[in-house]
Amino acid sequence: MSRPLPQPGDAFDPSVYAEPRTVEGVQIQPTTVTEVKNIHSFRVFVAGLELFKSVTVIAVLQDENGNSMTSRTFTFEGAEYLAWNNDDQYLVNKVAERLGFTLTA
């Protein structure tokens, strides 16, 4: 459905725009976007487990108020998986290491 373009002086008619629309896959020239985020903490969730092979975790990075800022996914296999041995602190340490974070208290 084609919508008429509003003209100067036209009254706004919200019914014309009432149906939500999504446009996906719009191609653009590659553009670098830099966003500065101050991460103060993170939470770790086990997202997947393949017995005797690997564990996949999601690290949710948080701001100073505990709000989720972004997330990262990591898979630990082989020696790292075996060293985990169900020790949650091991996963926390490995995630911090991969992110380049220094753990505090």
Residue, then its C-alpha position, 0 to 999 in steps of 0.5 A: m500500500s502506497r501512502p500519500l506524502p504529507q503536504p505542508g499544512d496537512a493535518f496529521d492523520p495517525s490512522v495512515y501510520a497505525e499499522p506497524r511496518t518493518v523494512e529489512g535488508v536495506q543495503i548500505q555502504p559499509t560504515t564504521v560506528t563507534e560507541v563508547k560503553n562503560i562496562h562495570s560488571f557482567r553475568v554469565f549464563v550457560a547457553g549450551l552444553e555438549l557432554f564430554k565436548s563443550v560448553t557455550v556461555i553468554a556473558v551479558l555486559q552491564d553498566e554501573n546500574g546493572n543494566s544490560m549493555t550488550s552480550r558476547t557468546f563464548t564456547f569452551e572446548g577441549a582442555e578448557y572444557l575439561a578444566w571447567n569441571n562444573d566450577d562456575q568461577y572457572l567460567v567467570n575467569k575464562v570469560a573475563e580473560r577473553l574479554g580482557f577484563t580485570l576482576t575485582a572483589 
